[in-house]
């Protein structure tokens, strides 16, 4: 049970850091980037991987079966 809480906390931290960084990059859209260019830029950044990894850890900590 404690491992699940630790994974949930780590996943939340990674997802929050990645999500905030991606939201901060939205400032590039008014600077002349199109939506397609923005999406291509996001796929090249490591923050997108942090967001995905955090979401995977959160989902895994919630739905991974427990050994009884």
C-alpha positions, -999 to +999 in steps of 0.1 A: +000+000+000+028+024+008+045+017-025+013+027-043+012+060-024+048+067-032+043+059-069+012+081-069+031+110-054+060+106-078+037+103-107+018+134-096+049+154-093+062+143-127+028+150-144+025+184-127+060+194-137+055+183-173+021+198-176+031+232-162+061+233-186+038+225-216+014+252-205+043+276-202+053+268-238+019+280-250+034+315-250+051+305-283+018+304-302+013+342-301+049+345-311+042+332-346+040+294-343+010+276-357-008+248-338+009+222-359+044+237-353+036+239-316+027+202-314+058+193-333+078+214-309+062+197-279+070+162-292+107+172-293+108+184-256+115+161-227+087+177-207+061+158-227+078+126-217+076+137-180+039+142-184+033+109-200+055+090-175+037+107-146+003+097-160+015+061-165+027+060-129-005+074-116-026+050-136-004+021-126-006+029-089-043+030-091-051+000-112-022-024-106-036-055-089-026-061-053-013-094-041-035-107-013 
